[in-house]
Amino acid sequence: PQSAVLIAAYKAFGGSPTPISWAETFTALQQGVVDGQCYGYIGFKAMKFNEANQKYLTEVHYTYQLQPLVISERVFKKMTPEMQKLIVDAGKYAQDTVLKFQLENAEAAKKELIAGGLVVSQLEDEDQWKKAAIEKVWPEMADFVGGKDAINEYLKACGKDAWK
């Protein structure tokens, strides 16, 4: 992806990231311009990356995909408190539904891809990858994503310990 944070993460993990547009990913894999991509099982299956020379996949648990409900603050503030609550509740319901869909369908896609020959590996040293992200990427990217306070607010919302 063309994301400064992900590029910094891949470098911290020892990789050589090559950001390319999403529309060019299949062709780039097919032609050997890149040898992997960053996407979950549902997207991998839908894009048929297994048909574009990507035969191996390593699960790296470093992102959380949200499906946010976005609304103008100006418009939101004009709504009645009841309507605001309705919008917020609908957003929470939609996120829960999307997460459930992703979890269920990702597992089904994973099984189908493995049956078709995709080799899936698990990191044996995932704690070291997390450490690299926290020690190298977070300090480098903190201001880019809103600062340390914003990161800790996110961690708190996820039930995680604060970044010290």
RAVENDA-V163411 format. One record per pair of residues at least 12 apart in sequence whose ideal C-beta (glycine too) atoms are under 6 Angstrom apart, sorted by the first residue. I is the first residue (numbers start at 1). J is the second residue. Records with the same first field share a line. If there is no record, write none. Layout:
# RAVENDA-V163411
I=J / J
This chain:
# RAVENDA-V163411
1=38
2=19
5=141
8=137 / 140 / 141
9=133 / 137
12=132 / 136 / 137
13=129
18=34
25=37
26=52
29=49 / 52 / 53 / 54
30=52 / 53
40=106
41=106 / 109 / 110
42=105 / 106 / 109
45=109 / 113
50=118
56=119
57=118 / 120
58=121
59=122
67=95 / 98
69=91
151=163
